[in-house]
Amino acid sequence: MTAVYVTHDQEEALELSDYIAVFNNGRIEQIDTPNEIYNHSATEFVCNFIGNANFLPPETVNYLHQQPHGSSIKLSNKNYIREEKIDLKPHSDGRYVELPVSVKTISFRGVLTALTCEFKNNQITVVTQGDQSKDIQLNQSLPLYIDPQNILSYEVDNNV
């Protein structure tokens, strides 16, 4: 059976749907599976509409691009990364780039903890699960680990 369900509740849409159509001012931005919509948003609008993502300013992207394993990062003025796609610990596969930050806020949310970090006066929110962040202190300097494949890049649309 096929059904069309209209909702503005993003979590509900991700949970209930086999496919999602995201509209912007009456125009379809993307039709895809919930996983693709969330992890591979086709447009900047979809990226910002579904879930939470950090905007990565050009100076941050340029810094990451110069790191080992960072050459695959697309140099664009519109780059984002989902809050939960940033790690506090390096992985053994070596694909990660390192971003030195200072922790500005720690917000315990039960099963999740949100850290607001700063790199060159730009804020980056990191969401961790469990006790990954239990030993982190305010104003502590630490590296964040980012897989370049998790950076979402968009071209500037001058026609909007």
KOLMIPA-786152 format. One record per residue: residue in one letter; residue number from 1; x, y, z of N, C-alpha, C in turn. Coordinates in Angstrom, 2 decimals. Atoms other than C-alpha are relative to their C-alpha. Layout:
R residu num    n.px    n.py    n.pz   ca.px   ca.py   ca.pz    c.px    c.py    c.pz
R      A NUM       X       Y       Z       X       Y       Z       X       Y       Z
...
end
This chain:
R residu num    n.px    n.py    n.pz   ca.px   ca.py   ca.pz    c.px    c.py    c.pz
R      M   1    0.84   -1.17    0.00    0.00    0.00    0.00    0.89    1.24    0.00
R      T   2   -0.71   -1.27    0.06    1.24    3.49   -0.84   -0.82    1.06    0.72
R      A   3    0.68   -1.09   -0.70    0.43    6.43    1.39    0.89    1.23   -0.04
R      V   4   -0.72   -1.26   -0.08    1.41   10.08    1.39   -0.35    0.61    1.35
R      Y   5    0.19   -0.56   -1.34    1.90   11.58    4.84    0.74    1.32    0.05
R      V   6   -0.61   -1.32   -0.05    2.56   15.29    5.27    0.25    0.36    1.46
R      T   7   -0.34   -0.39   -1.37    4.39   16.42    8.40    1.11    1.04   -0.03
R      H   8   -1.13   -0.91   -0.20    6.68   19.15    9.62    0.92   -0.51    1.09
R      D   9   -0.79    0.62   -1.05    8.05   16.88   12.34    1.10   -0.83   -0.66
R      Q  10   -1.11    0.65    0.71   11.48   15.88   11.03    0.29   -1.39    0.53
R      E  11   -0.28    1.32   -0.57   12.05   13.00   13.45   -1.07   -1.00   -0.42
R      E  12    1.11    0.85    0.42    8.63   11.58   12.59    0.19   -0.42   -1.46
R      A  13   -0.22    0.30    1.41    9.41   11.80    8.88    1.14   -1.00   -0.18
R      L  14   -1.14    0.92    0.11   12.79   10.07    9.31   -0.37   -1.39    0.48
R      E  15    0.34    1.29   -0.60   11.28    7.32   11.44   -1.04   -0.78   -0.79
R      L  16    1.13    0.68    0.63    8.11    6.53    9.47    0.15   -0.27   -1.49
R      S  17    0.00   -0.02    1.46    9.14    7.00    5.87    0.98   -0.97   -0.64
R      D  18   -0.91    0.72    0.89   10.60    4.80    3.18    0.71    1.01   -0.90
R      Y  19   -0.53   -1.10    0.79   11.11    7.95    1.11   -0.54    1.30    0.55
R      I  20    0.39   -1.32   -0.46   10.98   11.63    1.99    0.18    0.97   -1.16
R      A  21   -0.13   -1.13    0.93   10.33   14.64   -0.22    0.11    1.26    0.84
R      V  22   -0.19   -1.26   -0.73   11.72   17.89    1.17   -0.31    1.14   -0.97
R      F  23    0.42   -1.14    0.81   10.03   21.00   -0.20    0.55    1.29    0.59
R      N  24   -0.43   -1.34   -0.39   11.28   24.58   -0.10   -0.74    0.99   -0.88
R      N  25    0.80   -0.98    0.76    8.86   27.33   -1.15   -0.71   -0.64   -1.19
R      G  26    0.77    0.67    1.03    6.78   24.84   -3.14    0.83   -0.76   -1.02
R      R  27   -0.90    0.68    0.93    9.81   23.38   -4.93    0.64   -1.19    0.70
R      I  28   -0.63    1.18   -0.59   11.17   19.88   -4.33    1.51    0.20    0.01
R      E  29   -1.45   -0.10   -0.15   14.72   20.06   -2.98    0.66   -1.37   -0.14
R      Q  30   -0.57    1.34    0.06   15.30   16.31   -2.61   -1.08   -1.03    0.30
R      I  31    0.82    1.18   -0.28   13.41   13.00   -2.77    0.97   -1.15    0.15
R      D  32   -0.95    1.09   -0.24   15.29   10.11   -1.21   -0.39   -0.76    1.26
R      T  33    0.23    0.74   -1.23   15.47    7.62    1.65    0.38    0.89    1.19
R      P  34   -0.37   -0.79   -1.18   15.68    9.00    5.19    1.51    0.04    0.24
R      N  35   -1.44    0.05   -0.20   19.31    7.86    5.44    0.73    0.94   -0.97
R      E  36   -0.64   -0.87    1.00   20.30    9.66    2.22   -0.31    1.47    0.26
R      I  37    0.40   -1.38   -0.30   18.34   12.79    3.13    0.87    0.55    1.13
R      Y  38   -0.74   -0.47   -1.17   20.14   13.01    6.47    1.51    0.02   -0.22
R      N  39   -1.46    0.13    0.11   23.66   11.82    5.63    0.59    0.55   -1.29
R      H  40   -0.48   -0.50    1.28   23.92   13.04    2.03   -0.99    1.01   -0.56
R      S  41    0.95   -1.03    0.42   21.66   16.08    1.84    0.44    0.60   -1.33
R      A  42   -0.33   -0.47    1.35   21.50   17.22   -1.79    0.23    1.49   -0.07
R      T  43   -0.14   -1.45    0.03   21.22   20.92   -0.99    0.27    0.52    1.41
R      E  44   -0.25   -0.65   -1.27   22.22   23.31    1.75   -1.30    0.14    0.80
R      F  45    1.29   -0.13   -0.67   18.53   23.86    2.54   -0.36   -1.30    0.72
R      V  46    0.34    1.30   -0.59   17.94   20.13    3.16    0.91   -0.28    1.19
R      C  47   -0.97    0.21   -1.08   21.10   19.93    5.29   -0.42    0.75    1.26
R      N  48    0.39   -0.81   -1.14   19.88   22.74    7.53   -1.41   -0.30    0.50
R      F  49    1.38    0.28   -0.37   16.23   21.65    7.53   -0.12   -1.30    0.81
R      I  50    0.06    1.31   -0.65   16.82   18.03    8.60    1.17   -0.14    0.96
R      G  51   -1.06    0.23   -0.98   18.79   17.58   11.83    0.82    1.24    0.29
R      N  52   -0.89   -1.09   -0.39   21.57   19.71   13.26    1.36   -0.19   -0.65
R      A  53   -1.31    0.06    0.65   24.75   20.54   11.39    0.78    1.27    0.32
R      N  54   -0.90   -1.12   -0.22   27.72   22.78   12.07    0.41    0.59   -1.35
R      F  55   -0.57   -0.68    1.16   28.58   25.37    9.44    1.50    0.10    0.22
R      L  56   -1.45   -0.10   -0.07   32.31   25.18    8.75    0.45    1.18   -0.86
R      P  57   -0.45   -1.16    0.77   33.63   28.61    7.74    1.19   -0.35   -0.90
R      P  58   -1.11    0.29    0.92   36.14   28.74    4.85    1.35   -0.14    0.69
R      E  59   -1.30    0.11   -0.66   39.09   29.31    7.22    0.16   -1.35    0.71
R      T  60   -0.05    1.32   -0.64   38.21   26.10    9.11    0.21   -1.08   -1.05
R      V  61   -0.13    0.98    1.08   37.83   24.14    5.87    1.40    0.04   -0.58
R      N  62   -1.37   -0.12    0.52   41.15   25.49    4.57    1.00   -0.66    0.95
R      Y  63   -0.89    0.63   -0.98   42.86   24.41    7.80   -0.10   -1.52   -0.10
R      L  64    0.19    1.46    0.10   41.36   20.89    7.55    0.58   -0.54   -1.29
R      H  65   -0.48    0.43    1.31   42.25   20.66    3.86    1.52   -0.16   -0.02
R      Q  66   -1.46    0.05   -0.04   45.94   21.23    4.69    0.53   -1.11    0.90
R      Q  67   -0.43    1.06   -0.91   46.03   18.40    7.26    0.22   -1.30   -0.77
R      P  68   -0.11    1.33    0.63   47.17   14.86    6.43   -1.40   -0.61   -0.14
R      H  69    1.30    0.60    0.34   44.19   13.08    4.82   -1.08    1.04   -0.26
R      G  70    1.00   -1.03    0.21   42.46   16.43    4.29   -0.15    0.46   -1.43
R      S  71    0.02   -0.48    1.38   43.12   16.86    0.58   -1.29   -0.36   -0.73
R      S  72    1.25    0.38    0.66   39.82   15.14   -0.30   -1.16    0.94    0.36
R      I  73    1.05   -0.92   -0.40   37.84   17.91    1.41   -0.20    1.04   -1.10
R      K  74    0.33   -0.95    1.05   36.07   20.05   -1.17    0.10    1.42    0.55
R      L  75   -0.13   -1.39   -0.41   37.06   23.70   -0.88   -1.20    0.78   -0.53
R      S  76    1.23   -0.69    0.35   33.70   25.45   -0.86   -0.30    1.00    1.11
R      N  77    0.41   -0.96   -1.03   32.19   28.42    0.97   -1.16   -0.52    0.83
R      K  78    1.17    0.56   -0.68   29.31   26.20    2.11    0.28   -1.44    0.41
R      N  79   -0.33    1.32   -0.51   30.52   23.25    4.20   -0.63   -0.20    1.37
R      Y  80    0.66    0.34   -1.26   28.72   21.51    7.06    0.45   -1.38    0.46
R      I  81   -0.20    1.34   -0.55   29.21   18.55    9.37   -1.01   -0.21    1.12
R      R  82    0.98    0.33   -1.04   26.61   16.85   11.55    0.71   -0.08    1.34
R      E  83   -0.58   -0.07   -1.35   27.20   17.27   15.29    0.53   -1.34    0.49
R      E  84   -0.40    1.33   -0.48   27.44   13.52   15.93    1.05   -0.67   -0.88
R      K  85   -1.01    0.56    0.92   29.87   12.94   13.03    1.41    0.46    0.35
R      I  86   -1.30   -0.45   -0.47   32.73   14.55   14.98    0.38   -0.87    1.18
R      D  87   -0.45    0.92   -1.04   34.79   12.28   17.21    1.00    0.65    0.95
R      L  88   -0.94   -0.47   -1.02   36.74   12.87   20.41    1.25   -0.86    0.06
R      K  89   -1.13    0.93   -0.01   39.07    9.93   19.82    0.36   -0.37   -1.44
R      P  90   -0.39    0.39    1.36   41.11    9.00   16.74   -0.38   -1.45   -0.28
R      H  91    0.29    1.36    0.42   40.25    5.89   14.79    1.24   -0.58   -0.67
R      S  92   -1.20    0.67    0.51   42.78    3.35   13.63    0.12    0.04   -1.52
R      D  93   -0.07    0.04    1.46   41.88    3.69    9.93    0.77    1.19   -0.59
R      G  94   -0.84   -1.10    0.45   43.76    7.01    9.70   -0.63    0.98   -0.96
R      R  95    0.65   -0.89    0.96   41.19    8.76    7.51   -0.37    1.35    0.61
R      Y  96    0.49   -1.18   -0.69   40.53   11.47   10.05    0.99    1.16   -0.05
R      V  97   -0.80   -1.21   -0.15   41.75   15.06   10.14   -0.25    0.53    1.41
R      E  98    0.03   -0.47   -1.38   42.45   16.74   13.45   -0.24    1.50    0.03
R      L  99    0.30   -1.41   -0.15   41.00   20.09   14.51    0.19    0.38    1.47
R      P 100   -0.23   -0.39   -1.40   42.41   21.72   17.68   -1.06    1.03    0.44
R      V 101    1.06   -0.88   -0.49   39.63   23.35   19.71    0.15    0.23    1.50
R      S 102    0.12   -0.26   -1.42   38.88   24.78   23.13   -1.47   -0.22    0.37
R      V 103    1.37    0.31   -0.43   35.79   23.53   25.02   -0.57    1.21    0.74
R      K 104    0.61   -1.19   -0.58   33.46   26.43   25.87   -1.21   -0.32    0.87
R      T 105    1.14    0.43   -0.84   30.33   24.68   27.21   -0.11   -1.51   -0.05
R      I 106    0.29    1.44   -0.09   29.42   21.18   28.34   -1.44   -0.11    0.47
R      S 107    1.41    0.12   -0.33   25.73   20.30   28.34   -0.39   -1.48    0.07
R      F 108    0.39    1.40   -0.21   24.79   16.92   29.86   -1.49   -0.14   -0.29
R      R 109    1.40    0.21    0.40   21.54   15.62   28.31   -0.44   -1.44    0.24
R      G 110    0.34    1.39   -0.27   21.27   12.17   29.87    0.89   -0.92   -0.78
R      V 111   -0.78    0.94    0.81   22.38    9.65   27.28    0.98    0.73   -0.93
R      L 112   -0.86   -0.80    0.87   23.99   12.46   25.23    0.64    1.14    0.77
R      T 113   -0.64   -1.21   -0.51   26.42   15.25   26.04    0.37    0.85   -1.20
R      A 114   -0.35   -0.93    1.07   26.81   18.32   23.85    1.14    0.89    0.47
R      L 115   -1.13   -0.88   -0.27   30.11   20.17   23.78   -0.02    1.12   -1.03
R      T 116   -0.19   -1.11    0.92   30.37   23.64   22.29    1.49    0.33    0.06
R      C 117   -1.44   -0.21    0.09   33.94   24.05   21.10    0.27    1.20   -0.90
R      E 118   -0.35   -1.18    0.79   35.78   26.93   19.49    1.32   -0.23   -0.74
R      F 119   -1.20    0.01    0.83   38.28   27.05   16.64    0.05    1.34   -0.71
R      K 120   -0.17   -1.34    0.61   39.51   30.53   15.64   -1.30    0.81    0.06
R      N 121    1.23   -0.77   -0.25   36.40   32.20   17.13   -1.24   -0.54   -0.69
R      N 122    1.17    0.63    0.61   34.05   29.81   15.31   -0.44   -1.17    0.87
R      Q 123    0.51    1.06   -0.86   31.79   27.50   17.31   -0.33   -1.26   -0.78
R      I 124    0.31    1.32    0.54   31.45   23.79   16.62   -0.63   -0.80    1.13
R      T 125    0.67    0.83   -1.00   28.97   21.62   18.50    0.28   -1.46   -0.30
R      V 126   -0.28    1.43    0.09   29.90   18.00   19.16   -0.96   -0.71    0.94
R      V 127    0.90    0.79   -0.84   27.36   15.47   20.45    0.60   -1.38    0.18
R      T 128   -0.58    1.31   -0.30   28.72   12.38   22.20   -1.00   -0.84    0.79
R      Q 129    0.84    0.91   -0.76   27.08    9.33   23.72    0.79   -0.60    1.15
R      G 130   -0.64    0.69   -1.11   27.78    7.60   27.00    0.97    0.90    0.75
R      D 131   -0.95   -0.74   -0.84   30.80    8.65   29.03    1.24    0.46   -0.77
R      Q 132   -1.15   -0.43    0.81   33.09    9.68   26.13    0.56    1.34    0.46
R      S 133   -0.43   -1.36   -0.34   33.21   13.24   27.44    0.07    0.25    1.51
R      K 134    0.08   -0.18   -1.47   33.14   12.60   31.22    1.23    0.68    0.61
R      D 135   -1.21   -0.59   -0.56   36.75   13.76   31.79    0.35    1.35   -0.61
R      I 136   -0.27   -1.27    0.66   36.53   16.89   29.64   -0.42    1.16    0.90
R      Q 137    0.23   -1.17   -0.85   36.71   20.26   31.41   -0.20    1.25   -0.86
R      L 138    0.16   -1.28    0.68   35.66   23.78   30.43    1.37    0.62   -0.29
R      N 139   -1.22   -0.67    0.47   38.35   25.70   28.53    1.16   -0.96   -0.31
R      Q 140   -1.02    0.98    0.34   40.26   22.47   27.93    0.27    0.05   -1.50
R      S 141   -0.37    0.13    1.41   42.16   22.30   24.65    0.06   -1.48   -0.33
R      L 142   -0.03    1.40    0.43   41.66   19.08   22.75   -0.20   -0.07   -1.51
R      P 143    0.23    0.15    1.43   41.61   17.75   19.21   -1.35   -0.66   -0.27
R      L 144    1.18    0.69    0.52   38.44   16.85   17.37    0.45   -0.77   -1.24
R      Y 145   -0.37    0.83    1.14   38.63   14.11   14.74   -1.17   -0.05   -0.97
R      I 146    1.04   -0.10    1.03   36.70   14.53   11.50    0.37   -0.85   -1.20
R      D 147   -0.18    0.78    1.23   36.33   12.05    8.66   -0.39    0.92   -1.16
R      P 148    0.32   -0.90    1.12   36.54   14.17    5.47   -1.24   -0.42   -0.79
R      Q 149    1.19    0.47    0.73   33.81   11.98    3.93   -1.30    0.46    0.64
R      N 150    1.21   -0.45   -0.69   31.36   13.32    6.52   -0.27    1.49   -0.18
R      I 151    0.23   -1.42    0.25   31.73   16.94    5.39   -0.91    0.15   -1.20
R      L 152    0.98   -0.26    1.06   28.77   18.09    3.33    0.34    1.35   -0.64
R      S 153   -0.41   -1.22    0.71   29.76   20.66    0.67   -1.04    0.38   -1.03
R      Y 154    1.00   -0.52    0.94   27.48   22.87   -1.40    0.57    1.19   -0.74
R      E 155   -0.40   -1.15    0.80   28.04   25.35   -4.17   -0.91    1.17    0.35
R      V 156    0.79   -1.20   -0.23   26.85   28.91   -3.73   -0.94    0.16   -1.18
R      D 157    1.00   -0.17    1.05   23.60   29.34   -5.67   -0.32    1.48   -0.14
R      N 158    0.21   -1.43    0.23   23.57   32.86   -7.10   -1.37    0.31   -0.61
R      N 159    1.32   -0.20    0.62   20.10   32.33   -8.63   -1.12    0.12    1.02
R      V 160    1.05   -0.04   -1.02   18.25   32.37   -5.31   -0.29    1.43    0.38
end
